[in-house]
Amino acid sequence: MHSDANGLRYQSIAWQGEIDGELILLDQIQLPAALAYLHCQHVEEVFESIVNLQVRGAPAIGIAAAYGACLSLRHRWHDCSLQEAIGLVEHAIERLATSRPTAVNLFWALDRMRAVIREIAPTATTADFARRLLSEARAIHEEDRQMCRLIGQAGATLFKDGMGILTHCNTGGLATAELGTALSAIVTAHQQGKRLHVFVDETRPLLQGARLTTWELMRFGLPCTLICDSMAAHVMQQGKVQAVIVGADRITSRGDTANKIGTYGLAVLAKHHRIPFYVAAPSSTFDLSLNSGDDIPIEQRSRDEIISAFGKQTAPSEVQVYNPAFDVTPAELIHAIITERGILQPVSETVIRKLIGNT
């Protein structure tokens, strides 16, 4: 549960009940017009909510998928054998793993749910199995809360009173279990009394910055200005920005980082204007099996998101469309990576493997 400057509370992800409970998700495609919640009682509902971006942000996707695996046994654990229950969970994990390809937190969380299958005793009851699955999902959820707080504390040290900070997409409590990653650093610094002003990229084509980040920042009473993505260079040139901070969906062993489309361009602009470019992400976002950003799978999304987003046609129906959801920022453009284990600087494979290890 997140509390804003006015004490108003909202929750991005929650599990209600025990092993026959349900997953409650804040429906992010309804924001900022309405604060609405989805009540998911079946695996397919979780799958659709991830695909449709009703839940989004790498950490939040992982948490939702973990709870989604639990839903495969909802009201079914009491009339099936342990082996049948394992089969249901395995099928759910395989289905959820196909929802979105880039965010590695999804696969990290599902691997932890698979570990429960490997570790369950052959003599366990299906009820024991269901409870163990839910316990693991809750652990993933709670660990992300702690990581958000630690990332915020570490990242806040990089900001000075009076700074202008530019961010892209949404990296707050809507994308995680609590205050977020990049946004956690900004909000924590603000709560420490530092006067900051945040420039928020609208983040085309789905406007996560405009719809979500401004909504969160304003709820915390944090001064912010919304800009079109194409205005970032101008704002930097005018000297209004002293730092850029973004989140990540996957980070390789050398530090190449996949994040929302448009991030790479910001990194190039920041380099030209001698502005530090920071990435904030939990250790679960690192994929040490990959070295180069070229190996990160980039999700391709529907053409409709560009030519008719939000119900308004903005391009000819027949036009060819290229709609990658993410791009990759090379490690050499990243000033530092902020994690719950500390700040990685310089960004190199040696530093990453020393701090992140075998995560």
C-alpha positions in Angstrom: 0.0 0.0 0.0 1.4 3.4 -1.0 0.6 6.7 0.8 0.9 10.0 -1.0 1.5 13.4 0.4 -2.2 13.8 1.3 -2.4 10.4 3.0 -4.4 8.9 0.1 -3.6 5.2 -0.4 -3.4 3.1 -3.5 -2.1 -0.4 -4.1 -0.7 -1.7 -7.4 -0.7 -5.4 -6.6 -2.4 -7.4 -3.7 -3.3 -10.9 -2.9 -6.6 -11.2 -1.0 -7.3 -14.3 1.0 -5.3 -17.6 1.3 -4.9 -20.4 -1.2 -8.3 -19.9 -2.6 -7.8 -16.2 -2.7 -7.6 -13.8 -5.7 -5.1 -11.4 -7.2 -6.1 -7.7 -7.2 -4.4 -5.4 -9.7 -4.7 -1.7 -10.2 -5.9 -1.4 -13.8 -3.2 0.9 -15.2 -4.8 1.5 -18.6 -7.6 3.3 -16.8 -5.3 5.9 -15.3 -5.3 8.8 -14.8 -9.1 9.0 -15.5 -10.1 6.4 -13.0 -8.7 4.4 -10.1 -10.0 0.9 -10.9 -9.0 -2.6 -9.8 -9.1 -6.0 -11.5 -10.0 -9.1 -9.5 -8.2 -12.0 -11.1 -9.3 -15.5 -10.2 -7.8 -17.4 -13.1 -4.4 -17.8 -14.8 -5.7 -16.5 -18.1 -6.9 -13.3 -16.5 -3.4 -12.6 -15.2 -1.9 -13.5 -18.6 -4.2 -11.0 -20.4 -3.6 -8.3 -17.8 0.2 -8.5 -18.5 -0.2 -8.6 -22.3 -2.7 -5.7 -22.2 -0.5 -3.6 -19.9 -3.1 -3.5 -17.2 -0.2 -4.5 -15.0 3.2 -3.3 -16.3 6.8 -2.6 -15.1 9.3 -5.4 -14.9 9.1 -6.0 -11.1 5.3 -5.8 -11.1 5.0 -8.3 -14.0 7.2 -10.8 -12.1 5.1 -10.4 -8.9 1.8 -10.8 -10.8 3.1 -13.8 -12.6 4.1 -15.5 -9.3 0.6 -15.0 -7.9 -0.8 -16.1 -11.3 0.9 -19.5 -10.8 -0.9 -19.8 -7.5 -4.3 -19.2 -9.2 -3.9 -22.4 -11.1 -4.8 -24.3 -8.0 -7.6 -22.0 -6.8 -10.5 -24.2 -5.8 -8.8 -27.2 -7.5 -6.2 -28.3 -4.9 -8.7 -30.2 -2.8 -9.9 -32.6 -5.6 -6.6 -33.5 -7.4 -3.5 -35.5 -6.6 -0.1 -33.8 -5.9 1.1 -34.8 -9.4 -2.0 -33.4 -11.0 -1.5 -30.2 -9.1 2.1 -29.9 -10.2 0.9 -30.4 -13.8 -1.6 -27.5 -13.4 1.1 -25.2 -12.0 3.6 -26.2 -14.7 1.1 -25.4 -17.4 0.3 -22.0 -15.8 4.0 -21.2 -15.6 4.5 -22.0 -19.3 1.6 -19.9 -20.2 2.6 -16.9 -18.2 6.2 -17.1 -19.5 4.8 -16.3 -23.0 3.1 -13.1 -22.0 6.0 -10.6 -22.5 9.5 -11.5 -23.7 11.8 -8.6 -22.6 11.4 -8.1 -18.8 13.6 -10.7 -17.2 11.9 -10.3 -13.8 9.0 -12.3 -15.3 11.2 -15.3 -15.9 13.1 -14.8 -12.6 9.9 -15.0 -10.6 8.5 -18.0 -12.6 11.8 -19.8 -12.0 11.3 -19.3 -8.3 7.9 -20.9 -8.6 9.4 -23.8 -10.5 11.8 -24.3 -7.6 8.9 -24.9 -5.3 7.8 -27.8 -7.6 11.3 -29.3 -7.5 11.6 -28.9 -3.7 8.1 -30.2 -2.7 8.2 -33.5 -0.9 6.6 -36.4 -2.7 4.5 -37.0 0.5 3.2 -33.5 0.7 -0.5 -32.9 0.3 -1.9 -30.7 -2.5 -2.9 -28.2 0.2 0.7 -28.1 1.4 1.8 -27.5 -2.1 -0.7 -24.7 -2.6 0.4 -23.0 0.6 4.1 -23.3 -0.3 3.4 -21.7 -3.7 1.6 -18.8 -2.1 4.3 -18.3 0.5 6.9 -18.0 -2.3 4.8 -15.5 -4.2 4.4 -13.4 -1.1 8.1 -13.6 -0.5 8.8 -12.3 -4.0 6.3 -9.5 -3.3 7.9 -8.5 0.0 11.5 -8.7 -1.3 10.6 -6.3 -4.0 9.2 -3.9 -1.4 12.5 -4.0 0.4 14.5 -3.6 -2.8 12.5 -0.5 -3.7 13.3 1.1 -0.3 17.0 0.3 -0.6 17.2 1.5 -4.2 15.5 4.7 -3.2 17.9 5.3 -0.3 21.0 4.7 -2.5 19.7 6.7 -5.5 18.7 9.7 -3.4 22.4 10.3 -2.5 23.0 11.2 -6.2 20.6 14.1 -6.2 21.4 17.6 -4.8 19.0 20.3 -3.6 17.6 22.3 -6.6 18.3 19.8 -9.3 16.2 19.2 -12.4 15.8 15.5 -13.2 14.4 14.0 -16.3 12.8 10.5 -16.4 11.2 8.3 -19.0 8.2 5.9 -18.8 7.0 4.9 -15.4 9.2 3.5 -12.6 7.1 4.1 -9.5 4.9 2.1 -7.2 2.6 1.3 -10.2 5.5 -0.7 -11.7 6.7 -2.3 -8.6 5.6 -3.4 -5.1 6.2 -0.1 -3.4 7.8 3.3 -4.3 9.5 2.0 -7.4 13.0 2.0 -8.8 14.0 5.3 -10.5 11.0 7.1 -9.0 11.8 5.7 -5.6 15.2 7.6 -5.7 13.4 10.8 -6.7 10.6 10.4 -4.1 13.1 9.5 -1.3 15.2 12.5 -2.0 12.1 14.7 -2.0 11.0 13.2 1.4 14.5 14.0 2.7 13.8 17.7 2.0 15.7 18.1 -1.3 13.9 20.5 -3.7 13.7 18.8 -7.0 11.9 19.4 -10.3 11.1 16.4 -12.5 10.7 16.6 -16.2 8.6 13.7 -17.3 8.7 12.4 -20.9 5.2 11.6 -22.1 6.7 8.3 -23.4 5.1 7.5 -26.7 3.2 5.6 -27.9 1.2 4.6 -24.8 2.0 7.7 -22.7 3.2 5.9 -19.5 5.0 9.0 -18.4 2.0 11.3 -19.1 -0.6 9.0 -17.7 1.2 7.3 -14.8 4.4 9.1 -13.7 2.9 12.5 -13.5 -0.1 11.0 -11.6 2.3 9.4 -9.0 4.5 12.5 -8.7 1.6 14.8 -8.2 0.2 12.5 -5.5 3.4 12.9 -3.6 3.4 16.7 -4.0 6.6 16.6 -6.1 7.0 19.4 -8.7 6.9 18.0 -12.2 6.6 19.2 -15.8 5.3 17.0 -18.6 7.1 17.3 -21.9 6.8 15.5 -25.3 9.6 13.0 -25.9 10.9 15.2 -28.7 11.4 18.1 -26.3 14.1 16.4 -24.1 17.1 17.7 -26.1 15.8 21.2 -25.9 15.2 21.0 -22.2 18.7 19.7 -21.7 20.2 22.4 -23.9 18.5 25.0 -21.8 20.2 23.7 -18.7 17.0 22.7 -16.9 18.2 19.1 -16.4 21.1 18.0 -14.2 20.5 14.3 -14.2 18.5 11.6 -16.1 17.3 8.5 -14.3 15.3 5.6 -15.8 14.4 2.0 -14.9 15.2 -1.2 -16.7 13.6 -4.4 -17.9 16.8 -6.4 -18.5 20.5 -5.7 -17.9 23.3 -7.8 -19.3 26.5 -8.9 -17.6 28.4 -5.9 -19.1 25.6 -3.4 -18.3 23.8 -3.0 -21.6 20.3 -2.1 -20.6 16.9 -2.7 -22.2 14.2 -0.2 -21.2 11.2 1.5 -22.7 11.6 2.7 -26.3 13.2 6.1 -26.3 15.6 5.5 -23.5 18.6 5.0 -25.8 18.0 8.4 -27.4 18.0 10.1 -23.9 21.3 8.4 -23.1 22.9 9.8 -26.2 21.5 13.2 -25.5 22.7 13.1 -21.9 26.2 12.1 -23.1 26.3 15.1 -25.5 25.2 17.5 -22.8 27.5 16.0 -20.1 24.6 15.1 -17.9 24.9 11.9 -15.8 22.6 9.1 -17.0 21.5 6.7 -14.3 19.6 3.4 -14.4 17.8 2.1 -11.3 16.8 -1.6 -11.1 16.8 -4.5 -8.6 19.3 -7.3 -8.8 16.5 -9.5 -10.3 16.6 -7.4 -13.5 20.1 -8.5 -14.3 20.5 -11.4 -16.8 24.1 -12.5 -16.4 23.6 -15.2 -19.0 23.7 -12.5 -21.6 26.7 -10.3 -22.3 25.6 -8.1 -25.2 22.5 -6.0 -25.5 22.1 -7.4 -29.0 21.0 -10.7 -27.4 18.1 -9.2 -25.5 14.8 -10.2 -27.1 12.8 -7.0 -27.9 9.1 -7.2 -27.8 7.2 -6.0 -30.9 3.7 -4.7 -30.1 0.6 -4.1 -32.1 0.5 -1.5 -34.9 -2.7 -0.2 -33.5 -0.9 1.3 -30.6 0.7 3.8 -33.0 -2.0 4.5 -35.6 -5.0 4.5 -33.4 -4.0 4.6 -29.7 -6.7 5.6 -27.2 -9.4 5.3 -29.9 -8.2 8.1 -32.1 -6.8 7.4 -35.6 -3.6 9.4 -36.1 -2.2 7.7 -39.2 -3.5 6.1 -42.4 -4.8 2.5 -41.7 -2.6 1.0 -44.5 0.7 2.6 -43.4 3.6 0.2 -42.4 4.3 0.3 -38.7 7.4 -0.6 -36.6 6.5 -0.7 -32.9 9.3 -2.1 -30.7 8.4 -1.7 -27.0 12.0 -1.4 -25.9 15.5 -0.3 -27.0 18.9 -1.0 -25.6 21.3 1.5 -24.1 25.0 0.4 -24.2 26.9 0.3 -20.9 29.3 3.0 -22.0 26.5 5.6 -21.9 25.4 4.7 -18.4 27.0 6.7 -15.6 25.9 4.3 -12.8 23.4 1.6 -12.1 21.5 1.9 -8.8 20.5 -1.4 -7.1 19.4 -2.6 -3.7 23.0 -3.9 -3.2 24.6 -0.5 -3.9 25.6 1.7 -6.8 27.5 0.1 -9.6 30.1 2.5 -10.9 31.8 2.3 -13.3 29.4 0.1 -15.3 31.4 -2.9 -16.3 31.2 -6.6 -16.3 33.8 -6.8 -13.5 31.8 -4.5 -11.2 28.5 -6.1 -12.0 29.6 -9.7 -11.4 31.3 -8.6 -8.2 28.1 -6.9 -6.8 25.4 -9.0 -8.4 27.1 -12.4 -8.4 25.1 -15.3 -9.7 21.7 -13.6 -9.5 
